[in-house]
């Protein structure tokens, strides 16, 4: 038994009255109507056409499955990343609080050493870090991601360059603080003066 390529009905090729040949293949039909339909457009119903159609359907199903698998993997990865971020943002906020506290202490020391410009910079940095620490502690991960994406869309140049300039500013601050600290230390007594003092 074979299938009529037009209506898909099973036909006994040994007793079939209607048949046509195309591209080296013989096709059997259940009725003259199906034969006429085939003869009008044999390419549409040929074995090669059916194979291409089936191959295309398989490729489409494979592509759809690949997309679904990729989406599922991406969703799981995103979920894990959010979970890790939620666990770590609390400790990160605590570290930022420590940095802000250290900057405030440094600013107080610099004010006492008449380093007003550097001290004001330290005060400003401490305030900004403290605000960011509070934001990090109180905002959820989705909110943080949304704010970052919104900021990147509105000001992409500033978003990309922010980390660089922040690093430069912090480096200058640390250098200034170190220089101020070294300048405030009492000068070491020369060896001769130490000997006279001991005598």
C-alpha positions as CSV (number, residue, x, y, z in Angstrom):
1,X,0.0,0.0,0.0
2,X,1.1,3.5,-0.8
3,X,-0.3,6.9,-0.1
4,X,-2.0,9.2,-2.6
5,X,0.4,12.2,-2.5
6,X,-2.6,14.6,-2.9
7,X,-5.3,13.4,-0.5
8,X,-2.9,11.1,1.6
9,X,-5.4,8.2,1.2
10,X,-3.9,4.7,1.1
11,X,-3.9,3.1,-2.4
12,X,-3.0,-0.4,-3.5
13,X,-0.3,0.3,-6.2
14,X,-1.0,-3.2,-7.7
15,X,-4.6,-2.3,-8.6
16,X,-4.5,1.4,-8.8
17,X,-6.1,2.7,-12.0
18,X,-4.6,6.2,-11.8
19,X,-0.9,6.8,-11.8
20,X,1.7,9.4,-12.9
21,X,5.5,9.5,-13.2
22,X,7.6,12.5,-12.2
23,X,11.4,12.8,-11.7
24,X,11.9,9.1,-11.9
25,X,9.2,8.3,-9.3
26,X,5.7,6.7,-9.9
27,X,2.8,8.1,-7.9
28,X,-0.6,6.4,-7.4
29,X,-4.0,8.1,-6.9
30,X,-7.3,7.1,-5.6
31,X,-9.3,9.1,-8.1
32,X,-8.9,11.0,-11.4
33,X,-9.3,14.3,-9.5
34,X,-6.2,13.6,-7.4
35,X,-4.3,12.7,-10.5
36,X,-5.3,15.9,-12.3
37,X,-4.3,17.9,-9.2
38,X,-0.9,16.2,-9.2
39,X,-0.3,16.6,-12.9
40,X,-1.1,20.3,-12.6
41,X,1.7,20.9,-10.1
42,X,3.8,17.7,-9.6
43,X,6.6,19.6,-7.8
44,X,4.2,20.5,-5.0
45,X,3.4,16.8,-4.3
46,X,6.6,15.1,-5.3
47,X,8.8,13.1,-2.9
48,X,11.5,15.8,-3.0
49,X,9.0,18.4,-2.0
50,X,7.7,16.3,0.8
51,X,11.2,15.7,2.0
52,X,12.0,19.4,1.9
53,X,8.8,20.2,3.8
54,X,9.6,17.6,6.4
55,X,13.2,18.8,6.7
56,X,12.0,22.4,7.1
57,X,9.6,21.4,9.8
58,X,12.2,19.4,11.7
59,X,14.6,22.4,11.4
60,X,11.9,24.7,12.7
61,X,11.1,22.4,15.6
62,X,14.8,22.1,16.4
63,X,15.3,25.9,16.3
64,X,12.3,26.4,18.5
65,X,13.6,23.8,21.0
66,X,17.0,25.5,21.0
67,X,15.4,28.9,21.7
68,X,13.3,27.5,24.5
69,X,16.4,25.7,26.0
70,X,18.4,28.9,25.7
71,X,15.7,30.9,27.3
72,X,15.4,28.5,30.2
73,X,19.1,28.4,30.7
74,X,19.3,32.2,30.7
75,X,16.4,32.4,33.1
76,X,18.1,30.0,35.5
77,X,21.4,31.9,35.2
78,X,19.6,35.2,35.8
79,X,17.8,33.8,38.8
80,X,21.1,32.5,40.3
81,X,22.8,35.8,39.7
82,X,20.0,37.7,41.4
83,X,20.1,35.3,44.4
84,X,23.8,35.8,44.8
85,X,23.5,39.5,44.4
86,X,20.8,39.6,47.1
87,X,23.0,37.7,49.5
88,X,26.0,39.8,48.9
89,X,24.6,43.3,48.8
90,X,24.2,43.4,52.6
91,X,27.9,42.7,53.3
92,X,28.8,45.1,50.5
93,X,26.8,47.8,52.2
94,X,28.5,47.1,55.5
95,X,31.9,47.5,53.8
96,X,30.9,50.8,52.3
97,X,29.8,52.0,55.7
98,X,33.2,51.1,57.0
99,X,34.8,53.1,54.1
100,X,32.6,56.1,54.8
101,X,33.4,56.0,58.5
102,X,37.2,55.8,57.7
103,X,36.8,58.8,55.3
104,X,35.0,60.8,58.0
105,X,37.8,60.1,60.5
106,X,40.4,61.1,57.9
107,X,38.5,64.3,57.1
108,X,38.6,65.2,60.9
109,X,42.3,64.6,61.0
110,X,42.9,66.7,57.9
111,X,40.8,69.6,59.3
112,X,43.0,69.5,62.3
113,X,46.1,69.6,60.1
114,X,44.8,72.6,58.2
115,X,44.3,70.5,55.1
116,X,40.8,72.0,54.4
117,X,40.6,71.3,50.7
118,X,41.4,67.6,51.0
119,X,39.3,67.4,54.1
120,X,36.2,68.7,52.3
121,X,36.8,66.2,49.5
122,X,36.9,63.4,52.1
123,X,33.7,64.7,53.7
124,X,32.0,64.8,50.3
125,X,33.2,61.3,49.4
126,X,32.1,59.9,52.8
127,X,28.6,61.4,52.4
128,X,28.2,60.0,48.9
129,X,29.4,56.6,49.9
130,X,27.1,56.6,52.9
131,X,24.1,57.4,50.7
132,X,25.0,54.7,48.3
133,X,25.4,52.2,51.1
134,X,21.9,53.1,52.4
135,X,20.5,52.7,48.9
136,X,22.2,49.4,48.4
137,X,20.9,48.1,51.7
138,X,17.3,49.2,51.2
139,X,16.8,48.6,47.4
140,X,16.1,45.1,46.1
141,X,18.1,43.6,43.3
142,X,15.5,44.2,40.6
143,X,15.3,47.8,41.5
144,X,19.1,48.2,41.4
145,X,19.3,46.6,38.0
146,X,16.5,48.7,36.7
147,X,18.1,51.9,38.0
148,X,21.4,50.9,36.4
149,X,19.8,50.2,33.1
150,X,17.9,53.4,33.1
151,X,21.0,55.4,34.0
152,X,23.0,53.7,31.2
153,X,20.3,54.5,28.7
154,X,20.1,58.2,29.7
155,X,23.8,58.8,30.1
156,X,25.8,56.0,28.5
157,X,29.1,58.0,28.4
158,X,28.9,58.9,32.0
159,X,27.9,55.3,32.9
160,X,31.0,53.9,31.1
161,X,33.4,56.5,32.4
162,X,32.1,56.7,35.9
163,X,34.2,53.9,37.2
164,X,37.4,55.2,35.6
165,X,37.0,58.7,37.1
166,X,36.0,57.3,40.4
167,X,39.2,55.3,40.5
168,X,41.3,58.4,39.6
169,X,39.6,60.5,42.2
170,X,40.1,57.9,44.9
171,X,43.8,57.5,43.9
172,X,44.4,61.2,44.2
173,X,42.6,61.3,47.5
174,X,44.7,58.5,49.0
175,X,47.9,60.1,47.7
176,X,46.9,63.5,49.3
177,X,46.0,61.8,52.5
178,X,49.3,60.0,52.7
179,X,51.3,63.1,51.9
180,X,49.4,65.0,54.6
181,X,50.0,62.3,57.1
182,X,53.7,62.2,56.4
183,X,54.0,66.0,56.6
184,X,52.4,66.0,60.0
185,X,54.9,63.6,61.6
186,X,57.6,65.1,63.8
187,X,61.1,65.2,62.2
188,X,63.5,62.5,63.4
189,X,66.3,63.8,65.6
190,X,69.8,63.7,64.0
191,X,72.2,61.1,65.5
192,X,74.4,63.8,67.0
193,X,71.5,65.6,68.7
194,X,70.4,62.3,70.1
195,X,73.8,61.7,71.5
196,X,74.0,65.1,73.2
197,X,70.5,64.6,74.6
198,X,71.6,61.2,76.0
199,X,74.8,62.8,77.5
